[in-house]
Amino acid sequence: MISKSLLSAMVLASALVSSCNAQTNSGVSTLNSDQIEVAFDQAEALRRGGVDQTDLQLSLEIFERLAAQGNARSMDRVGLAKWRGKGTEQDIELAEDMFRKAVEGGHTKSLINLGRLLGETGRGSEAFAVLQDAVAKELKGAELVIARGHVNGTFGDLSDPQAGQRTLEALAAAGDTKASLALADALRGGASLAPDPERSLVIFERLAAAGNANAHYRVGTAYMRGIGTEPDLERAIAAYKASAAAGRKGALVNLGRAQSEAGLGSEARATFETAVSLGIEKAKFWLARGHYDRRFGEASEYARGAEMLYDLANSGSQDAAAVVVKGLRKRVLSRRDYTRLVSLLKEGVANNDGKSVETLVAFYRLYRRAPQNARELRRDLLDMKGQLMTPSVFLAEKIELAADVGPRVERWKNVDTILSSVDGQLYARGLITAYKADRRAYTYHLQLNLSKRGYYDGEISGWMTARTVRSFRSYCVSEGIDDLCMHGPMRVDAVRAMAELWG
């Protein structure tokens, strides 16, 4: 049911839009300043949910009409909508144009949004110049944005992580909550600063104690994933609940995930359903996946989850498409679904979306009705877009392909070459993938490694001979792990032991 405040706002906003249309079409003078202020405030309320609910499309329509009449603040809001794709299709070029026009029209605050957009689209030096201009004009928040850019490496060679950290430290000491959050984010890892997740969590917890919804959310993530602390699902759940209660409704998605991981299936389902009812898009995927993967225990409905995932994939969800591809062996796609899914994934690949690359590669590997040149398509994707993939997934797919193409000895050599190029956890993932993809390739690699260490003097054949087994056992005894190797080199626990030793 639409609330009275929303209904009255929509009626007034619609009347203002109609008035703008009528005056524009008739050539009569534009709205006066008072009318523009009223229209802007109503559009802003619709954008932010200040009237109980949001209506981004109506909000954008009003802003566009006001922008057409020269209102610079409205140009900024149109730019924001086009930049983020809120209530409209994303259009980065138009967003940039609107921000520049807003600045020319006197709304200098748009310099900050323009700088952020330029930074996000890889134009670091331009972003730096624009944000320096914003700082020189003493625009509120400009120092914070440029400091974030420094610690995140947004400005390329112009980035100065230490200078950014100093600015964030100073702003945080002066009581700037956003600066404290930015500093803690940078210290958590993934930025240009040396990671300090323990200090990061201390900052988040201090801000959470003051009631900050975003800090509660980050505390929840820290305890759910063990970032700067030991994993603690109970504390994660409490933090996500606090975040949602403090106004960050999107925290309900991670709350449901944490409840699911904690075995609270029915509670997780109820949380996701509440999030869906609030219009949180990501919740649809997690509700569908919860049913499909039976994460809700007795409250799970597998068939419902499968249909929801297919619907989401067909409507453009990359996450749903990835789950659908992984489950292809459980269901045959119709030609229409096949065409739509491939089209969706190719669209993501064209936009350099790593998940789309991973999913399309897996699709060509798994789906029996894929084109006859599926192997070539896989190889081309890995060659051209592989660096966009998660390193461990990229490695696994390279090994899968190497084990699938060419004469058998050549395949084994290719797999060995790939494994020999990595170490650590990547090697461990790769060795297990090779073991599952081609036991002969695994055996070939095993013989080579035993030979290099002086334990095997037979032919490198890829055949699991008695000599290979004896050499393997001798090596395990020398390393003190014969309890893991006593059943032979083809057991998973033995493969993992080799992965740890040789990684």
HELIX and SHEET records of a PDB file:
HELIX    1   1 LYS A    4  SER A   26  1                                  23    
HELIX    2   2 SER A   33  ARG A   48  1                                  16    
HELIX    3   3 LEU A   56  ALA A   68  1                                  13    
HELIX    4   4 ALA A   72  ARG A   84  1                                  13    
HELIX    5   5 ILE A   92  GLU A  104  1                                  13    
HELIX    6   6 SER A  110  GLU A  120  1                                  11    
HELIX    7   7 GLY A  124  ALA A  136  1                                  13    
HELIX    8   8 ALA A  142  ASN A  152  1                                  11    
HELIX    9   9 GLY A  156  LEU A  158  5                                   3    
HELIX   10  10 PRO A  161  ALA A  173  1                                  13    
HELIX   11  11 THR A  177  ARG A  188  1                                  12    
HELIX   12  12 PRO A  197  ALA A  209  1                                  13    
HELIX   13  13 ALA A  213  ARG A  225  1                                  13    
HELIX   14  14 LEU A  233  ALA A  245  1                                  13    
HELIX   15  15 ALA A  251  GLU A  261  1                                  11    
HELIX   16  16 GLY A  265  SER A  277  1                                  13    
HELIX   17  17 GLU A  281  TYR A  292  1                                  12    
HELIX   18  18 GLY A  297  ALA A  299  5                                   3    
HELIX   19  19 TYR A  302  ASN A  314  1                                  13    
HELIX   20  20 GLN A  318  LYS A  326  1                                   9    
HELIX   21  21 LEU A  328  LYS A  330  5                                   3    
HELIX   22  22 ARG A  335  ALA A  350  1                                  16    
HELIX   23  23 GLY A  354  LEU A  366  1                                  13    
HELIX   24  24 ALA A  374  LYS A  385  1                                  12    
HELIX   25  25 GLY A  386  LEU A  388  5                                   3    
HELIX   26  26 PRO A  391  ALA A  402  1                                  12    
HELIX   27  27 ARG A  408  SER A  420  1                                  13    
HELIX   28  28 GLY A  424  ALA A  437  1                                  14    
HELIX   29  29 ARG A  439  LYS A  452  1                                  14    
HELIX   30  30 ALA A  466  GLU A  479  1                                  14    
HELIX   31  31 ASP A  482  CYS A  485  1                                   4    
HELIX   32  32 VAL A  492  TRP A  502  1                                  11    
END                                                                             
